[in-house]
Amino acid sequence: MGNFMFKKEIFAAMFMLSVLPGAQAKDVSAQQAGYSNALQKLERAEAAYKSDAQAVTETERLIERKQKQLAEEQKKAELSKKNYLEAKEKLEQAQQTLDKAWKD
């Protein structure tokens, strides 16, 4: 009977070894699928990141141009205001001169 137990243990060990590569293959296959899935997610995330980073760069450039435009328009508005106030003052002086001329 001892010999039978020994044969049974050998048979069980051989069976396990024959099943083990199949289990390992399934494991490797699942790992490969997981890796492929992760790689696809990485590629999509990278594409989204590059797109978003490009949009940020373009927006920063637009803001920079608009800030320069704003500064130029503010200078122009200040000059226009100065010219307006000077013209208004000259008109008031001319009105006073005209009023004085009518009184005399």
C-alpha positions as CSV (number, residue, x, y, z in Angstrom):
1,M,0.0,0.0,0.0
2,G,2.9,2.3,0.6
3,N,3.9,2.0,-3.0
4,F,0.4,2.9,-4.1
5,M,0.5,6.1,-2.0
6,F,3.8,7.0,-3.4
7,K,2.4,6.6,-7.0
8,K,-0.6,8.6,-6.1
9,E,1.5,11.5,-4.8
10,I,3.6,11.4,-8.0
11,F,0.5,11.4,-10.1
12,A,-0.9,14.3,-8.1
13,A,2.4,16.2,-8.5
14,M,2.5,15.5,-12.3
15,F,-1.1,16.6,-12.6
16,M,-0.4,19.8,-10.8
17,L,2.6,20.5,-13.0
18,S,0.6,19.8,-16.2
19,V,-2.2,22.2,-15.0
20,L,0.2,24.8,-13.7
21,P,1.4,26.1,-17.2
22,G,-2.2,26.5,-18.3
23,A,-2.9,28.5,-15.1
24,Q,0.3,30.6,-15.7
25,A,-0.7,31.1,-19.3
26,K,-4.1,32.4,-18.2
27,D,-2.4,34.7,-15.7
28,V,0.1,36.0,-18.3
29,S,-2.8,36.5,-20.7
30,A,-4.8,38.5,-18.1
31,Q,-1.7,40.5,-17.3
32,Q,-1.1,41.2,-20.9
33,A,-4.7,42.4,-21.3
34,G,-4.3,44.5,-18.2
35,Y,-1.1,46.0,-19.6
36,S,-2.7,46.7,-23.0
37,N,-5.6,48.4,-21.3
38,A,-3.3,50.5,-19.1
39,L,-1.3,51.4,-22.1
40,Q,-4.4,52.6,-24.0
41,K,-5.4,54.7,-21.0
42,L,-2.0,56.2,-20.9
43,E,-2.0,57.1,-24.5
44,R,-5.5,58.7,-24.2
45,A,-4.4,60.6,-21.1
46,E,-1.2,61.7,-22.8
47,A,-3.2,63.0,-25.8
48,A,-5.6,64.8,-23.6
49,Y,-2.8,66.3,-21.6
50,K,-1.0,67.5,-24.7
51,S,-4.2,69.0,-26.1
52,D,-5.0,70.7,-22.8
53,A,-1.4,72.0,-22.4
54,Q,-1.6,73.4,-26.0
55,A,-4.9,75.1,-25.2
56,V,-3.3,76.6,-22.1
57,T,-0.3,77.9,-24.1
58,E,-2.6,79.4,-26.7
59,T,-4.8,81.1,-24.1
60,E,-1.7,82.5,-22.3
61,R,-0.5,84.0,-25.6
62,L,-4.0,85.4,-26.2
63,I,-4.0,86.9,-22.8
64,E,-0.6,88.4,-23.3
65,R,-1.7,90.0,-26.6
66,K,-4.9,91.3,-25.0
67,Q,-2.9,92.7,-22.1
68,K,-0.7,94.6,-24.5
69,Q,-3.8,95.8,-26.4
70,L,-5.4,96.9,-23.2
71,A,-2.3,98.9,-22.2
72,E,-2.3,100.6,-25.6
73,E,-6.0,101.4,-25.4
74,Q,-5.6,102.7,-21.9
75,K,-2.8,105.1,-23.1
76,K,-5.0,106.1,-26.0
77,A,-8.0,106.7,-23.7
78,E,-5.8,108.8,-21.4
79,L,-4.6,110.9,-24.3
80,S,-8.2,111.3,-25.6
81,K,-9.3,112.4,-22.1
82,K,-6.5,114.9,-21.9
83,N,-7.4,116.3,-25.3
84,Y,-11.1,116.4,-24.4
85,L,-10.4,118.3,-21.1
86,E,-8.2,120.8,-22.9
87,A,-10.8,121.3,-25.6
88,K,-13.5,121.7,-23.0
89,E,-11.4,124.3,-21.1
90,K,-10.7,126.2,-24.3
91,L,-14.4,126.2,-25.1
92,E,-15.2,127.6,-21.6
93,Q,-12.6,130.3,-22.1
94,A,-14.0,131.1,-25.5
95,Q,-17.5,131.3,-24.0
96,Q,-16.3,133.6,-21.2
97,T,-14.6,135.8,-23.8
98,L,-17.8,135.9,-25.9
99,D,-20.0,136.7,-22.9
100,K,-17.6,139.5,-21.9
101,A,-17.7,140.9,-25.5
102,W,-21.5,141.0,-25.4
103,K,-21.5,142.8,-22.1
104,D,-19.1,145.5,-23.2
